[in-house]
Amino acid sequence: MNAAPADQIRLLDVQALDVRLSQLAHKRKSLPEHTEIASLTADLAQLRDLLVASQTEESDTAREQTKAEQDVDLVRQRAVRDQQRLDSGAVTSPKDLESLQREITSLAKRQGDLEDVVLEVMERRESAQERVTELTARVSAVQAKVDDATARRDTATKGLDEEAATATKERELVAGSVPADLLKLYDKLRAQSGGVGAARLYQRRCEGCRLELNITEVNDVKAASPDTVLRCENCHRILVRTAESGL
């Protein structure tokens, strides 16, 4: 393949822009905020699960407390009625009086036991409420960190995208001035060679594979026409001659 030396040199400009675009894409993908957000999001999900569990516990103990208080109230009402019957003098039979007194005593013990249950449930509910308050604050704090990291990531991404858009437009302009067949070969080699399809020959060294040409290869390059599109014998990339090739 033949191409004017100027076209071959412009290919290096295209390569430089492609390298820049690859660097920008890598930088965009490797922003530290990505890892930070992923870690914080995992923490946030775990905290939210804990918060839901604590809220459920608080709700359950609230219902349990209500039920326990209702039980206490029922026993208290029964005890009041029994005491009123006893005080009214309506019960005159010694046997019935003894039975009524035993029931009042039993109800008093039952009420005391139930009040202990209420206190125990109240303590558990209070603990659950404190846990809900604590986890709510922690969720808010971590969410704020996620929002901050997301904003920093978006700002950085926007800047990189703007740089990439500028480089892309410049690449289109430069590539448009390179012969189609040469550009096609370059794109094919770039895809096969880790993103580098053309390399400068600098001081008898290919800047693609970083290997120095041997004497035979140097002589072949010297003998080649300036329009000849050369390929590196080692990496097979397009080898572009410049004034600094050392020939």
C-alpha positions in Angstrom: 0.0 0.0 0.0 1.2 3.5 -0.8 0.2 6.8 0.8 1.7 10.3 0.9 4.1 10.8 3.8 1.9 13.7 5.0 -1.1 11.3 5.1 1.0 8.8 7.1 2.0 11.4 9.6 -1.6 12.5 9.9 -2.3 8.9 10.9 -0.2 9.5 13.9 -2.4 12.4 14.8 -5.4 10.0 14.5 -3.6 7.5 16.7 -2.9 10.1 19.4 -6.5 11.1 19.5 -7.6 7.5 19.7 -5.2 7.0 22.6 -6.6 10.1 24.3 -10.2 8.8 23.8 -9.2 5.4 25.3 -7.6 7.2 28.2 -10.7 9.2 28.8 -12.9 6.2 28.6 -10.7 4.3 31.1 -10.6 7.3 33.4 -14.4 7.6 33.3 -14.8 3.9 34.1 -12.2 4.0 36.8 -13.4 7.1 38.7 -12.9 6.4 42.5 -16.5 7.6 43.0 -17.8 4.4 41.4 -16.2 2.2 44.0 -17.2 4.7 46.8 -20.8 4.7 45.6 -21.0 0.9 45.3 -19.6 0.5 48.9 -21.9 3.1 50.3 -24.9 1.7 48.5 -24.2 -1.7 49.9 -24.0 -0.2 53.4 -27.2 1.7 52.8 -29.1 -1.4 51.7 -27.9 -3.2 54.9 -28.9 -0.3 57.1 -32.3 0.0 55.5 -32.9 -3.8 56.1 -32.0 -3.3 59.7 -34.3 -0.2 59.9 -37.2 -2.1 58.4 -36.6 -5.0 60.9 -36.5 -2.5 63.8 -39.7 -0.7 62.6 -41.4 -4.0 62.4 -40.3 -4.9 65.9 -41.5 -1.5 67.2 -44.9 -2.0 65.5 -45.2 -5.6 66.9 -44.4 -4.5 70.4 -46.8 -1.6 70.1 -49.6 -4.0 69.4 -48.4 -6.3 72.1 -48.4 -3.5 74.6 -52.0 -2.5 73.6 -53.1 -6.1 74.1 -51.4 -6.4 77.5 -52.9 -3.1 78.7 -56.3 -4.2 77.6 -55.8 -7.4 79.6 -54.9 -5.4 82.6 -57.9 -3.2 82.2 -60.3 -6.1 82.0 -58.9 -7.7 85.2 -59.0 -4.3 86.9 -62.7 -3.8 85.9 -63.5 -7.3 87.2 -61.8 -6.6 90.4 -63.6 -3.3 90.9 -67.0 -5.0 90.3 -66.2 -7.7 92.8 -65.1 -5.2 95.4 -68.3 -3.2 94.9 -70.3 -6.4 95.4 -68.3 -7.1 98.5 -68.7 -3.6 99.9 -72.4 -3.4 99.0 -73.4 -6.1 101.5 -75.5 -7.9 98.9 -73.5 -11.1 99.4 -74.4 -12.5 102.8 -73.5 -16.1 102.5 -70.2 -16.8 104.3 -69.3 -19.3 101.6 -70.0 -16.8 98.8 -68.2 -14.1 100.7 -65.1 -16.3 101.1 -65.3 -17.2 97.4 -65.6 -13.6 96.4 -62.7 -12.6 98.6 -60.5 -15.3 97.1 -61.4 -14.1 93.6 -60.5 -10.5 94.5 -57.1 -11.7 95.8 -56.6 -13.8 92.7 -57.5 -10.9 90.4 -55.1 -8.6 92.3 -52.3 -11.1 91.7 -53.3 -11.5 88.1 -53.4 -7.8 87.6 -49.9 -7.5 89.1 -48.6 -10.2 86.8 -50.1 -8.5 83.8 -48.7 -5.1 84.8 -45.3 -6.7 84.9 -45.9 -8.0 81.3 -46.9 -4.4 80.3 -43.7 -3.0 81.7 -41.5 -5.7 80.0 -43.2 -5.0 76.7 -42.9 -1.2 77.2 -39.1 -1.7 77.8 -38.8 -3.7 74.6 -40.8 -1.2 72.6 -38.7 1.7 74.0 -35.5 -0.2 72.9 -37.0 -0.8 69.5 -37.9 2.9 69.2 -34.4 4.0 70.1 -33.0 1.5 67.5 -35.3 3.0 64.9 -34.2 6.5 65.7 -30.5 5.5 65.6 -30.9 3.6 62.3 -32.9 6.4 60.7 -30.1 8.8 61.5 -27.5 6.4 60.1 -29.5 5.9 56.9 -29.8 9.6 56.5 -26.1 10.1 57.0 -25.1 7.4 54.5 -27.6 8.6 52.0 -26.1 12.0 52.2 -22.7 10.5 51.5 -24.1 8.6 48.5 -25.6 11.8 47.2 -22.3 13.7 47.6 -20.3 10.9 45.9 -22.9 10.8 43.1 -22.7 14.5 42.6 -18.9 14.3 42.4 -19.1 11.4 40.0 -21.6 13.2 37.8 -19.4 16.3 37.7 -16.3 14.4 36.8 -18.2 12.3 34.2 -19.6 15.5 32.6 -16.1 17.0 32.3 -14.7 13.8 30.8 -17.6 13.4 28.4 -17.0 17.0 27.2 -13.3 16.2 26.6 -14.2 13.1 24.8 -16.7 14.9 22.6 -14.1 17.5 21.6 -11.5 14.8 20.9 -14.1 12.8 18.9 -14.9 15.8 16.7 -11.2 16.5 16.2 -10.6 12.8 15.3 -13.3 12.9 12.7 -11.7 16.0 11.1 -8.2 14.5 11.0 -9.4 11.0 10.0 -11.4 12.6 7.2 -8.2 13.8 5.6 -6.6 10.4 5.6 -7.0 8.1 2.6 -9.8 5.6 3.1 -7.8 2.5 2.4 -5.0 3.6 4.8 -7.5 4.5 7.5 -9.3 1.1 7.1 -6.0 -0.7 7.5 -5.2 1.4 10.6 -8.6 0.7 12.2 -8.2 -3.0 11.5 -4.7 -3.1 13.1 -5.7 -1.0 16.0 -8.5 -3.5 16.8 -6.0 -6.3 16.6 -3.2 -4.6 18.5 -4.6 -3.3 21.7 -5.7 0.1 20.4 -2.5 1.0 18.6 -2.6 0.6 14.8 0.2 3.0 13.8 3.5 3.9 15.5 6.2 6.3 14.9 9.7 5.1 14.0 11.9 7.1 16.4 15.7 6.7 16.5 15.3 3.3 14.7 12.9 2.1 17.4 9.2 1.2 16.8 7.2 3.1 19.4 4.5 0.5 19.1 6.4 -2.5 20.4 9.4 -0.5 21.7 11.8 -2.8 19.9 14.8 -1.4 17.9 15.0 -2.4 14.2 18.0 -4.6 13.3 20.4 -3.5 10.6 18.5 -5.5 7.9 15.2 -3.9 8.8 16.8 -0.4 8.9 18.2 -1.0 5.4 14.9 -2.1 4.1 13.3 1.0 5.5 15.9 3.2 4.0 15.4 1.6 0.6 11.6 1.9 0.7 9.9 4.7 -1.2 8.6 7.6 1.0 5.1 6.7 -0.2 5.4 3.1 0.9 3.3 2.2 3.9 5.7 0.2 6.1 4.8 -2.3 8.7 6.9 -3.2 11.8 8.3 -6.7 11.4 7.8 -7.3 15.2 4.3 -6.0 16.0 3.0 -5.6 12.4 1.7 -2.1 13.1 2.0 0.6 10.5 5.4 2.2 10.9 5.5 5.9 10.2 8.7 7.6 9.3 9.5 11.1 10.5 12.5 13.4 10.6 13.4 11.8 13.9 13.5 8.2 12.6 17.3 8.1 12.8 17.7 6.8 9.3 
